[in-house]
């Protein structure tokens, strides 16, 4: 396991319960852009890469033929199983695995998705290549993730890394689109958005070194009071409570018959966004 994967497993083994609680609380409050863009059909076999605690997989399962969820963190898969059992959903299987070496056969899925995971990936280019490998020719691939403005991306990444040691790098819109272009994927959809949350709800899912949460809290409180939006999180004070807004993007591609000469994920892992 590489260092980044080890950080992800360490953090999300600790975060599993609180992260699942946050997503379960927030998901019903907003439209699901990813679900809308996928337009799931009852014949679809869907792969959820970095499925986390399973909220999206469980939501989409009743309207597709079958879902496979893959995640790197055992505790998150435990939460996913509990969530599926509570919802009475049975057409899901869960697999432990690395997004850069997916434990699935090639050309196995009509739809392949990843949500809120790319900014944790050790090698997002290799992850997208693996998603392409798993997708049938003519199938569709969707990535939904954080995506800061280019000018604020360094500060955004810096404060996210302070808050969450498993954060690696959030790709800008241009960088994410370039990953798809490098694999000769045809872009079929793109939608930007934002998710607003009280800062304390976000910090409750974070396990950085001792004292770091207080530091992050103070930095964002100052940013909110000053109105400068230094970190690209649009921090605001509302009735004395700091709120942050995470910029997001969802991109959809169609997988053609060609795979750039059947290039393996390992061969396209370095395209300048490491």
C-alpha positions as CSV (number, residue, x, y, z in Angstrom):
1,X,0.0,0.0,0.0
2,X,1.4,3.4,-1.0
3,X,1.6,6.3,1.5
4,X,-1.4,8.0,0.2
5,X,-3.6,4.9,0.3
6,X,-2.4,4.3,3.9
7,X,-3.5,7.8,4.9
8,X,-6.9,7.2,3.3
9,X,-7.4,3.9,5.1
10,X,-6.2,5.5,8.4
11,X,-8.5,8.5,8.1
12,X,-11.6,6.7,6.8
13,X,-11.4,3.9,9.3
14,X,-11.7,6.6,11.9
15,X,-14.2,8.7,9.9
16,X,-16.6,5.9,8.8
17,X,-19.4,6.4,11.3
18,X,-19.3,10.2,11.4
19,X,-18.9,10.5,7.6
20,X,-21.8,8.2,7.0
21,X,-23.9,10.2,9.5
22,X,-23.1,13.5,7.7
23,X,-23.9,12.2,4.2
24,X,-27.1,10.5,5.4
25,X,-28.2,13.8,7.0
26,X,-27.3,16.0,4.0
27,X,-28.2,13.8,1.0
28,X,-32.0,14.1,1.2
29,X,-31.8,17.9,1.3
30,X,-30.5,18.5,-2.2
31,X,-31.0,17.2,-5.8
32,X,-28.7,14.5,-6.8
33,X,-26.9,15.7,-9.9
34,X,-25.0,12.5,-10.4
35,X,-28.2,10.4,-10.4
36,X,-29.9,12.8,-12.8
37,X,-27.1,12.7,-15.3
38,X,-26.8,8.9,-15.2
39,X,-30.5,8.4,-16.0
40,X,-30.2,4.8,-14.7
41,X,-32.1,2.0,-16.4
42,X,-33.2,-1.3,-15.1
43,X,-30.8,-3.2,-17.3
44,X,-27.7,-1.3,-16.1
45,X,-24.8,-2.9,-14.3
46,X,-23.2,-0.1,-12.3
47,X,-19.8,0.1,-10.6
48,X,-19.3,2.7,-7.8
49,X,-15.6,3.4,-7.4
50,X,-14.7,4.7,-3.9
51,X,-18.2,3.9,-2.8
52,X,-17.5,4.9,0.8
53,X,-20.4,4.2,3.2
54,X,-22.6,3.3,0.3
55,X,-25.2,6.1,0.1
56,X,-25.1,6.5,-3.6
57,X,-24.9,2.7,-4.4
58,X,-27.9,2.0,-2.1
59,X,-29.9,4.9,-3.7
60,X,-29.3,3.8,-7.3
61,X,-29.6,0.0,-6.7
62,X,-33.5,-0.2,-6.8
63,X,-33.5,1.2,-10.4
64,X,-30.7,-0.8,-12.0
65,X,-30.0,-4.5,-12.4
66,X,-27.0,-4.7,-10.1
67,X,-24.4,-2.5,-8.3
68,X,-20.9,-3.3,-7.3
69,X,-19.3,-1.0,-4.8
70,X,-15.5,-0.8,-4.4
71,X,-13.6,1.0,-1.6
72,X,-10.2,1.0,-0.1
73,X,-11.3,1.2,3.5
74,X,-12.8,-1.8,5.4
75,X,-14.7,0.3,7.9
76,X,-16.4,2.2,5.2
77,X,-17.5,-1.0,3.6
78,X,-18.9,-2.1,6.9
79,X,-21.0,1.0,7.0
80,X,-22.1,0.4,3.4
81,X,-23.3,-3.1,4.3
82,X,-25.2,-1.8,7.3
83,X,-26.8,0.9,5.1
84,X,-27.8,-1.6,2.4
85,X,-29.2,-4.0,5.0
86,X,-31.3,-1.2,6.7
87,X,-32.7,-0.2,3.3
88,X,-33.5,-3.8,2.3
89,X,-31.4,-3.6,-0.8
90,X,-30.0,-6.9,-2.0
91,X,-28.7,-6.4,-5.6
92,X,-25.3,-5.0,-4.4
93,X,-22.0,-6.6,-3.8
94,X,-19.1,-4.9,-2.0
95,X,-15.4,-5.3,-2.8
96,X,-12.3,-4.1,-1.0
97,X,-9.8,-2.7,-3.5
98,X,-7.7,0.1,-4.8
99,X,-9.2,2.5,-7.4
100,X,-6.0,2.2,-9.4
101,X,-6.3,-1.6,-9.6
102,X,-10.0,-2.3,-9.5
103,X,-10.9,-5.9,-8.5
104,X,-13.3,-6.3,-11.4
105,X,-13.2,-7.8,-14.9
106,X,-12.7,-5.6,-18.0
107,X,-15.8,-4.6,-20.0
108,X,-18.2,-5.6,-17.1
109,X,-20.3,-2.5,-16.4
110,X,-22.6,-0.3,-18.4
111,X,-22.1,2.7,-16.0
112,X,-19.0,3.4,-13.9
113,X,-19.1,6.2,-11.4
114,X,-17.0,7.8,-8.7
115,X,-18.3,10.3,-6.2
116,X,-16.3,12.5,-3.8
117,X,-13.2,10.3,-4.2
118,X,-10.8,11.7,-6.8
119,X,-9.3,14.3,-4.4
120,X,-8.2,11.3,-2.2
121,X,-6.8,9.2,-5.1
122,X,-3.1,8.6,-5.2
123,X,-3.2,8.7,-9.0
124,X,-6.4,10.1,-10.4
125,X,-5.3,9.4,-14.0
126,X,-4.8,5.7,-13.2
127,X,-8.1,5.6,-11.5
128,X,-9.9,7.0,-14.5
129,X,-8.1,4.5,-16.8
130,X,-9.3,1.7,-14.6
131,X,-12.8,3.0,-14.7
132,X,-12.5,3.0,-18.5
133,X,-11.2,-0.6,-18.4
134,X,-14.2,-1.8,-16.4
135,X,-16.7,0.0,-18.7
136,X,-18.2,-1.8,-21.7
137,X,-17.5,-0.1,-25.1
138,X,-20.2,2.5,-25.5
139,X,-20.8,2.6,-21.8
140,X,-20.7,5.7,-19.6
141,X,-18.3,7.0,-17.0
142,X,-19.1,9.7,-14.5
143,X,-16.8,11.5,-12.0
144,X,-18.3,13.8,-9.4
145,X,-15.8,15.6,-7.0
146,X,-14.6,18.8,-5.4
147,X,-13.2,21.2,-8.0
148,X,-11.8,24.6,-6.9
149,X,-11.2,27.6,-9.0
150,X,-7.7,27.4,-10.5
151,X,-6.5,30.5,-8.8
152,X,-7.6,29.3,-5.4
153,X,-6.8,25.6,-5.8
154,X,-3.4,25.8,-3.9
155,X,-5.0,27.5,-0.8
156,X,-8.0,25.2,-1.1
157,X,-5.8,22.1,-1.0
158,X,-3.6,23.5,1.7
159,X,-6.5,24.0,4.2
160,X,-8.2,20.7,3.2
161,X,-5.0,18.9,3.9
162,X,-4.7,20.5,7.3
163,X,-8.2,19.4,8.1
164,X,-8.0,15.9,6.5
165,X,-4.7,14.2,6.1
166,X,-6.2,11.9,3.5
167,X,-6.9,14.8,1.1
168,X,-4.4,14.8,-1.8
169,X,-5.4,17.2,-4.5
170,X,-8.7,18.5,-5.9
171,X,-8.6,18.7,-9.7
172,X,-9.8,21.9,-11.4
173,X,-12.3,21.6,-14.2
174,X,-9.6,21.8,-16.8
175,X,-7.5,19.2,-15.2
176,X,-10.3,16.7,-14.9
177,X,-11.4,17.3,-18.5
178,X,-7.8,16.7,-19.6
179,X,-7.8,13.3,-17.9
180,X,-10.7,12.2,-20.0
181,X,-9.2,13.6,-23.1
182,X,-6.0,11.7,-22.5
183,X,-8.0,8.5,-22.6
184,X,-9.9,9.6,-25.7
185,X,-13.2,9.6,-23.8
186,X,-16.1,11.6,-25.4
187,X,-17.5,14.1,-23.0
188,X,-21.3,13.9,-22.9
189,X,-22.2,15.9,-19.7
190,X,-20.8,18.4,-17.3
191,X,-22.4,20.3,-14.5
192,X,-20.9,22.4,-11.8
193,X,-22.4,23.0,-8.4
194,X,-21.7,23.6,-4.7
195,X,-22.5,22.1,-1.4
196,X,-22.8,24.3,1.7
197,X,-22.3,22.9,5.2
198,X,-21.8,24.2,8.7
199,X,-18.0,24.1,9.4
200,X,-18.5,22.1,12.6
201,X,-20.3,19.3,10.8
202,X,-17.3,19.0,8.4
203,X,-14.8,19.1,11.3
204,X,-16.6,16.3,13.1
205,X,-15.5,14.0,10.3
206,X,-11.9,15.0,10.5
207,X,-9.0,13.4,12.5
208,X,-5.8,15.5,11.9
209,X,-3.0,15.9,14.4
210,X,-3.9,17.3,17.8
211,X,-4.7,21.1,17.7
212,X,-5.1,21.2,14.0
213,X,-8.9,21.5,14.0
214,X,-8.7,24.5,16.2
215,X,-6.2,26.1,13.7
216,X,-8.5,25.3,10.7
217,X,-11.5,26.7,12.6
218,X,-9.7,29.9,13.3
219,X,-8.4,30.3,9.8
220,X,-11.9,29.9,8.3
221,X,-13.5,32.1,10.9
222,X,-11.1,34.9,10.0
223,X,-11.7,34.3,6.3
224,X,-15.4,34.5,6.9
225,X,-15.1,37.7,8.9
226,X,-12.8,39.3,6.4
227,X,-14.8,38.3,3.4
228,X,-11.7,37.6,1.3
229,X,-12.5,34.0,0.4
230,X,-8.9,33.1,0.6
231,X,-9.5,29.4,0.5
232,X,-12.1,29.2,-2.2
233,X,-14.7,27.8,0.3
234,X,-16.8,31.0,0.5
235,X,-16.7,30.9,4.3
236,X,-19.5,32.9,5.8
237,X,-20.7,33.8,9.3
238,X,-24.5,33.2,9.7
239,X,-25.8,33.9,13.2
240,X,-22.4,33.3,14.6
241,X,-21.9,30.0,12.8
242,X,-19.3,29.5,10.2
243,X,-20.5,27.9,7.0
244,X,-18.4,26.7,4.1
245,X,-19.3,26.0,0.5
246,X,-17.5,23.3,-1.4
247,X,-17.3,23.8,-5.2
248,X,-18.1,20.6,-7.1
249,X,-18.1,19.3,-10.7
250,X,-19.7,16.3,-12.3
251,X,-18.4,15.1,-15.7
252,X,-19.8,12.3,-17.8
253,X,-18.0,10.6,-20.7
254,X,-18.9,7.8,-23.2
255,X,-16.4,5.1,-23.6
256,X,-15.6,4.3,-27.2
257,X,-14.5,1.0,-28.6
258,X,-10.8,2.1,-28.6
259,X,-8.8,2.3,-25.4
260,X,-5.9,4.3,-26.7
261,X,-4.3,1.1,-27.9
262,X,-5.4,-0.8,-24.8
263,X,-3.1,1.2,-22.6
264,X,-3.1,-0.1,-19.0
265,X,-3.8,2.2,-16.1
266,X,-0.1,2.0,-15.1
267,X,0.9,3.5,-18.4
268,X,-1.3,6.6,-18.2
269,X,-0.8,7.4,-14.6
270,X,1.4,10.5,-15.1
271,X,-0.2,13.2,-17.1
272,X,0.9,16.2,-15.0
273,X,-1.5,16.3,-12.1
274,X,0.5,14.4,-9.5
